[in-house]
Amino acid sequence: MANYPLPKFHFNVEAGDLKGGFSEVSGLDVETEPIEYREGNMPQFSKLKMPGMQKYSNITMKRGTFKSINNFYDWWNSAVKQADHSAYQRTLIITLLNESSEVVVTWTATNAWPIKVQGTDLKADGNEIAIETIEIVHEGLKIENG
């Protein structure tokens, strides 16, 4: 059996009542900021570089707009109005699926909550479906492949 890269169009998203189909998910990356240090008596004329704090990008998700489904705005609104962080933070799970709908890669974002909800743009001469967007911050991203 040949080993091919995975297609990226078959995926699932879960975060509480946000479940199911999304047309796009981006921001699944992590970066380590380097710590640079040099002692005055080091024989080399360069700095040591050590791993420092991890930095996570915001996750942006897009999906079609549906009548009577307002859970993007409801989640954002609960985050704005509540002082208790644990009440609106969720675990966000994004899974990439293979041709048999089996999970092959999982991204788990901890303590996720929305910072931005964007409705669709409107065009009188447009021929596209209405797309809504949610931008989410989180405190950690775990990636499991296989």
Stockholm file with secondary structure:
# STOCKHOLM 1.0

chainA/1-146         MANYPLPKFHFNVEAGDLKGGFSEVSGLDVETEPIEYREGNMPQFSKLKMPGMQKYSNITMKRGTFKSINNFYDWWNSAVKQADHSAYQRTLIITLLNESSEVVVTWTATNAWPIKVQGTDLKADGNEIAIETIEIVHEGLKIENG
#=GR chainA/1-146 SS CCCCCCCSSCEEEEETTEEECCSEEECCCEEEEEEEECCTTCSSSSCEEEEEEEEECCEEEEEECCTTCCHHHHHHHHHHHCSCGGGTCEEEEEEEECTTSCEEEEEEEEEEEEEEEECCCCCTTCCSCCEEEEEEECSCEEEEEC
#=GC SS_cons         CCCCCCCSSCEEEEETTEEECCSEEECCCEEEEEEEECCTTCSSSSCEEEEEEEEECCEEEEEECCTTCCHHHHHHHHHHHCSCGGGTCEEEEEEEECTTSCEEEEEEEEEEEEEEEECCCCCTTCCSCCEEEEEEECSCEEEEEC
//
